[in-house]
Amino acid sequence: MPQIRQLTAYLETLAPLAYQESYDNAGLIVGDPTADITGVLVSLDATEAIIDEAIAKGCNVVVAHHPIVFKGLKKLNGKNYVERTVIKAIKNDVAIYATHTNLDSVQGGVNYKIADKLSLQNVQILSPKTQVLSKLVTFTPTADTQRVLDALHEAGAGNVGNYKNCSFRTAGTGAFKANEQANPVIGKIGEDHLEPEDRIEVIFPTHQQANILAALRKAHPYEEVAYDVYGLDNQNQEVGSGAVGDLPESLDGQAWLAYLKEKMALSLIRHTALLDKPIQRIAVCGGAGSFLLNDALRAGADVFVTADYKYHEFFDADGRITICDIGHYESEVFTKELISQHLAKKFTTFAVILSETGTNPVRYFV
C-alpha cells in the first residue's frame, strides 16, 4: 500500500514546492508521511465539512488546492474554522495536503485547466518567472563528456522550452598536479598533468541543484570535480503566473459572454465594457489576478478572465481590454478534476474521489 510520502513526492514532481509564492503554505499541512493511504479525497478547499466527507468515504488523505493554514497557529482550541478543521483532521488521522500557488505556476497547472475548459489553443504562460533557473559549468575529460551529460540530462538538466538534452561544450586543456594524498584517475602523483577536456554548460531548475550535483559527482571520473553554478535572471517559459491562448474562432462580445458562462458553469459574470472588435485572444488567471492586467495587455489579449477584482481596479481596463471577473471559486473549482486525473493515473491501489461538498463561501441571489 502506498504511503502518504509517495503521494506527496509525486504531487511535487508535478508542482514543485519551490514554485509557491512566499506567502503560501503548500505541502503536507497535517498528517504522518509514513502512514498508508486508504483513499484520497480531492477538493478545492479543506474545511470541516470536507474532513467529514473524507471520514465518511474512508479517505485518510485530503488533497486540496487551498491551504487551510496560511498563517502560523499559536493555539489549537477550536475558536475558528481553521483550528476546528485541523483538530478534526488530527483526531481522525486524516492528512491534509495543499498544492496551491505552485500548481498555479506550472505548465499544465490550474491556469492551463481553465484554458482547456475554454478550448484555448497555443497556450503559454502569461507572466514567466525569473530567478528560478541556474547554470552548471563543469569540465570533463573528452572521452567522458557524453556519459556525464547523459547523467545530467537524466537528473533534469538541459531542458529549455520544447527542447531537451540541451548543452554547450568547448574543447580545452585542463591542468593539475596531484599531491601525496590524492588518488588520481589520470596523471601521476607529484607531476604536472595536462588533459584534453570539454567545458560543459547546462541550464537546470534551481530547486533541483542538489540532485544535479549528485548526478555530476557520481558520473564524473575525477576524484575532485571542478564546477561552477550561476544563478540566472532568464525567464523560465514553463513556470509563471496566468496563461494566454486563442479561441478556435473569434466571437463577438455577447457570444463570448455566453460561451464563457457555459464553459465555466457560471451563474453570473462581472465584466467591463465589451470592445467593438472580435474576441479571440484570451488571458486567464485562476483566483485573484488583477496584478497580471499589464501582462495580459502586453500579450495582446482581448479579454482577461480572472477573479476578485475590486471596483476601482475595473477602471484599469481603460477601453483597452475586457475584464471578466467570474468569481474565485468558479475560476478554480475545476482544479479538482486536474488533481484527481493525475492521481488516478499514477496510483491504482486506492480510490481517488472528487469531493461532492460545495465549499464556496459566496452565495448569489439571482
Order of alpha helices (4+ residues) and beta strands (2+ residues): alpha-beta-beta-alpha-beta-alpha-beta-alpha-alpha-beta-beta-alpha-beta-beta-alpha-beta-beta-alpha-beta-beta-alpha-beta-alpha-beta-alpha-alpha-beta
